[in-house]
Amino acid sequence: MGYGSYSHRAHAALTTDRAALSRAEVFKQRGCHALMDPKGLSVREARDSAEHPNSLGIVFALDVTGSMGNIPEYLARRDLPTFMKLLTDCRVPDPQVMFMAIGDATSDGAPLQVGQFETTAELIDQWLTWSYLEGGGGGSNSESYELAFYVLAQHTDLDCWVKRRKRGYLFMTGDEHPYPVVSRHQIEALIGERLDEDIALEEVVAAAAESWHLFFLIPDRQRRQNCEARWREVLGDQVICMESHVDTCTVAAAIVGLTEGALRGVDALADVLHANGTPRDRIAATIRALQSYADLIDPDAPKGIHTHPTSTAIGKPDWWKRLFS
C-alpha cells in the first residue's frame, strides 16, 4: 500500500470541516471495522514506488480505552495534517502512515484493530476515523500494547528496512502498563495463529525493534506517574513524557526529524516549529519532552548518561526463529 500523493491542503480541509462535529459523528464505528479486523491478518506493506522511491513506514498505535480517546479525536479534528507538514519540512520525503487501535484483550470486544499504510490525505484520514473508539479497558492497570508489537514483528514488511536497512517508526500512546506476555490464546482468538507458548513482552519488543524504532508517548505529567517506570524498563529512553496530548503530532514528527538526522538538535527543531506557526508555549513543551532523547542521539553531546535497554537490541532471538521458521 502507500500509493498516491499527499496534499496538506486537502488534509487540513478534512479536519476543518469536522471541527464542530461530536466525537460520535467523526468516529462512526460502533464495532471493529471489517477492514481493520486482524482475523486472518497476513502482512501490512509499506512499499517503494515510482511516486515514493524512499518510503518510510510510520505507525500510530493509539490506546482507545476510556482514558485515552482524546488523542485520536484531536488528531482527526485538528492535528494530523501538522504531523505530515512537519515531516515535509524536515525533508522526510515519502512517509507512509498506518493506524492501529489498542484496547484490553481481557475485557474489550475489539482490543486490536489494524489499518493499512497510506500516503494520501484521504486514505490516512479514513483509517484513523474508521478506528472504533471502544472506550473500554479493564481494571488491571494494563492494556494489550504487546499485541501491537507482535503485529509489527510478525505482520509488517517495509521496503525501507529490506532495501535500505532503515527502520520504521512506531508511536504508541498510552497511560497503563503492558501485559507481561503475548498470550497464545489471544493471538489465536484475534488473529487466528497458533503459537506453542506465550511470548514474553521483552522478547516480542526485541523482535519488533529489529525493523522499527519503538516509542511510547505518555500524554501528560499526571499520567506518567502511573506507567513511566515500567515502560522505561521496556523501552528506556524511547519513552517520551509529554506535557499535553495536544503535542502528540509535534513530538512524533520531531522524533523522526531528529532520528533521521534532518534536525540537528533542539535549536533546529525550534526553528522548524516556529516557521510552522506552532505557539511558543507548545514549542517549549515539545523541547522539554524531547531534550533527553535529542541529547542521546546528538554525536556532540556527553555520553554515558542515558542507556538503551537490552530488550531493544537488534536481532530476533532464537525463540522467534523456533516459533515462526
C-alpha positions in Angstrom: 0.0 0.0 0.0 1.0 3.6 0.0 0.3 4.9 -3.5 -0.9 8.4 -4.4 0.3 11.9 -3.5 -0.2 13.7 -0.2 -2.0 17.1 -0.1 -1.7 19.2 3.0 -4.4 21.5 1.8 -6.8 18.6 1.3 -6.0 17.1 4.7 -6.4 20.4 6.5 -9.8 20.8 4.8 -10.9 17.4 6.2 -10.1 18.4 9.7 -11.6 21.9 9.4 -14.8 20.5 8.1 -15.4 18.4 11.2 -14.3 20.9 13.8 -17.8 21.4 15.1 -18.8 17.7 15.0 -19.1 15.5 18.0 -16.8 12.5 18.6 -19.6 10.1 17.6 -20.0 12.0 14.3 -16.3 11.8 13.5 -15.7 8.2 14.7 -18.9 6.5 13.5 -17.8 2.9 14.1 -19.8 1.0 16.7 -17.6 -2.1 16.4 -14.4 -3.1 14.8 -14.4 -2.1 11.1 -14.3 -5.2 8.9 -11.1 -4.0 7.2 -9.4 -3.3 10.5 -10.3 -6.7 11.9 -7.0 -8.6 12.4 -8.5 -12.1 12.0 -6.6 -13.8 9.2 -4.1 -10.9 9.0 -1.2 -11.7 6.6 1.0 -8.7 6.2 0.8 -4.9 6.1 3.3 -3.5 3.5 5.0 -0.1 3.1 6.4 -0.2 -0.4 8.6 2.0 -2.6 7.0 3.1 -5.9 7.8 5.5 -8.7 6.0 8.2 -6.8 7.6 7.3 -3.5 11.0 5.8 -4.0 12.2 6.3 -0.4 9.2 5.1 1.6 9.4 5.2 5.4 6.8 3.2 7.4 5.3 5.1 10.3 2.7 3.5 12.7 0.5 5.2 15.3 -0.8 2.6 17.7 -3.4 4.5 19.7 -4.8 3.4 23.0 -8.5 3.8 22.6 -9.6 2.8 26.1 -11.8 5.2 28.1 -9.0 7.4 29.4 -7.2 7.8 26.1 -9.8 8.6 23.4 -8.9 12.3 23.3 -5.7 11.6 21.3 -7.3 10.0 18.2 -10.1 12.6 18.4 -7.6 15.5 18.5 -5.7 14.0 15.5 -8.8 13.7 13.5 -10.2 17.1 14.3 -7.1 19.2 14.1 -3.5 18.0 14.2 -2.7 15.1 11.9 -2.0 17.5 9.0 0.5 19.2 11.2 2.4 15.9 11.5 2.6 15.4 7.8 3.6 19.0 7.2 6.4 18.8 9.7 7.7 15.7 8.1 7.8 17.5 4.8 9.6 20.5 6.4 12.1 18.0 8.0 12.8 16.7 4.5 11.3 13.2 5.2 10.4 12.5 1.6 8.0 9.6 1.5 6.2 8.8 4.8 3.6 6.1 4.7 1.3 6.1 7.8 -0.7 3.3 9.3 -3.1 3.4 12.3 -3.7 0.7 14.8 -6.1 0.9 17.8 -5.3 -0.9 21.1 -7.7 -1.9 23.9 -7.7 -4.6 26.5 -7.9 -8.2 25.2 -9.1 -9.4 28.6 -12.3 -7.3 28.5 -12.9 -5.4 25.2 -14.7 -6.5 22.1 -12.1 -5.0 19.7 -8.8 -4.9 21.5 -6.7 -4.9 18.3 -7.5 -3.0 15.1 -5.1 -2.8 12.2 -5.2 -0.4 9.2 -3.0 -0.1 6.1 0.0 2.0 5.2 -1.2 5.1 3.2 0.2 8.3 1.7 -2.8 10.3 0.6 -4.6 12.7 2.9 -8.0 11.0 2.3 -6.8 7.4 3.0 -4.7 8.3 6.0 -7.7 10.1 7.5 -10.0 7.3 6.5 -8.2 4.6 8.5 -7.9 6.9 11.5 -11.6 7.7 11.6 -12.5 4.0 10.9 -11.0 3.2 14.3 -13.5 2.1 16.8 -13.1 4.1 20.0 -14.5 1.4 22.2 -13.7 3.3 25.4 -13.3 0.1 27.4 -10.3 -1.2 29.3 -10.2 -3.3 32.3 -9.2 -2.6 35.9 -5.9 -4.4 35.9 -3.7 -1.2 35.3 -2.7 -2.8 32.0 -3.7 -2.7 28.3 -2.8 -5.0 25.4 0.0 -3.0 24.0 2.1 -6.1 23.5 -0.3 -7.1 20.7 0.9 -4.1 18.6 4.5 -5.2 19.0 3.5 -8.7 17.8 1.9 -7.3 14.7 4.9 -5.2 13.9 7.3 -8.1 14.4 5.3 -10.7 12.5 2.9 -8.9 10.1 4.7 -5.9 8.6 7.0 -5.7 5.6 8.9 -2.5 5.0 10.9 -1.6 1.9 12.8 1.0 4.0 14.2 -1.9 6.1 14.5 -4.6 3.4 16.2 -2.4 0.8 18.0 0.3 2.9 18.2 -1.1 6.5 16.3 2.0 7.6 13.9 1.2 10.4 10.3 2.4 10.5 8.8 4.3 13.4 6.2 3.2 16.0 4.5 5.8 18.1 2.4 4.1 20.7 0.2 6.2 23.0 -0.9 5.0 26.4 -1.2 5.5 30.1 -1.1 2.0 31.5 1.3 -0.9 31.8 1.7 -3.6 29.1 0.8 -7.2 29.9 3.9 -9.3 30.7 3.4 -11.7 27.8 1.7 -12.1 24.4 -0.9 -14.6 25.2 -1.0 -17.5 22.7 -4.8 -17.8 23.4 -5.4 -14.2 22.5 -3.3 -14.4 19.3 -5.3 -17.5 18.2 -8.6 -15.8 19.0 -7.8 -12.4 17.4 -5.5 -13.3 14.5 -6.1 -17.0 14.0 -2.5 -18.1 14.5 -1.4 -20.9 16.8 1.7 -20.4 19.0 3.3 -23.2 21.0 3.7 -20.9 24.0 3.2 -17.4 25.3 5.9 -14.8 24.3 7.5 -12.6 26.9 7.0 -8.9 26.4 10.7 -8.2 26.3 11.2 -10.8 23.6 8.4 -9.5 21.3 9.8 -6.0 21.8 13.2 -7.2 20.8 11.8 -8.8 17.7 9.8 -5.7 16.7 12.9 -3.5 17.3 14.8 -5.3 14.6 13.0 -3.2 11.9 11.2 -0.5 14.0 12.2 2.4 16.2 9.8 1.9 19.1 8.5 4.9 21.1 5.9 5.1 23.8 4.3 8.5 24.3 2.7 9.3 27.7 0.2 12.1 27.2 0.8 14.3 30.3 2.7 14.6 33.6 -0.2 13.3 35.7 -0.4 10.0 33.9 3.3 9.4 33.6 3.3 8.6 37.4 1.2 5.6 36.7 3.2 3.9 33.9 6.6 5.6 33.2 8.8 3.4 35.4 7.5 0.2 33.8 7.8 1.4 30.3 11.4 2.6 30.9 12.2 -0.9 31.9 11.0 -2.0 28.5 12.0 0.9 26.1 14.4 3.0 28.1 15.0 6.5 26.6 12.4 5.9 23.9 9.7 6.6 26.5 8.6 10.2 25.9 6.7 12.0 28.6 4.7 14.9 27.1 3.0 17.7 29.0 -0.2 17.6 27.0 -1.8 15.2 24.5 -2.0 18.2 22.0 1.7 17.8 21.4 1.4 14.2 20.1 1.9 15.0 16.4 4.6 17.6 17.0 6.6 15.3 19.2 6.2 12.4 16.8 7.3 14.4 13.8 10.2 15.9 15.8 11.4 12.4 16.8 11.5 11.3 13.1 13.4 14.5 12.1 15.9 14.1 15.0 16.5 10.4 14.5 16.8 10.7 10.7 19.4 13.5 11.2 17.3 16.1 9.4 17.1 18.2 12.6 20.5 18.8 14.3 19.3 19.2 17.8 16.5 21.1 19.6 17.5 24.5 18.3 16.9 23.3 14.7 13.6 21.8 15.9 12.5 25.1 17.5 13.2 26.9 14.2 11.1 24.4 12.2 8.2 24.6 14.7 8.3 28.4 14.8 8.2 28.5 11.0 5.1 26.3 11.1 3.3 28.7 13.4 3.5 26.5 16.5 2.6 28.5 19.6 5.6 29.4 21.7 4.4 27.5 24.7 3.9 24.3 22.7 7.4 24.7 21.2 8.8 24.9 24.7 6.8 21.9 25.9 7.9 19.8 22.9 11.6 20.6 23.6 11.2 19.8 27.2 9.7 16.4 26.3 12.5 15.6 23.8 15.6 17.2 25.3 17.0 14.0 26.8 16.3 12.0 23.7 17.9 14.7 21.5 20.9 14.7 23.7 21.1 10.9 23.5 21.4 10.9 19.7 23.5 14.1 19.4 27.0 13.0 18.5 28.4 16.1 20.2 26.5 15.6 23.5 28.2 14.0 26.5 27.6 10.2 26.5 27.1 7.8 29.4 24.1 9.5 30.9 21.4 7.7 29.1 21.2 4.0 28.3 19.1 1.8 26.0 17.5 -1.3 27.4 19.0 -4.6 26.2 15.4 -5.6 25.2 15.6 -3.3 22.2 18.8 -4.8 20.7 18.5 -5.5 17.0 18.0 -9.1 16.0 15.4 -11.8 16.6 16.2 -14.2 19.4 16.3 -18.0 18.9 12.8 -18.5 20.2 11.4 -16.3 17.4 13.0 -18.5 14.7 11.8 -21.6 16.5 8.2 -20.4 16.6 8.0 -18.9 13.2 10.5 -20.7 11.0 
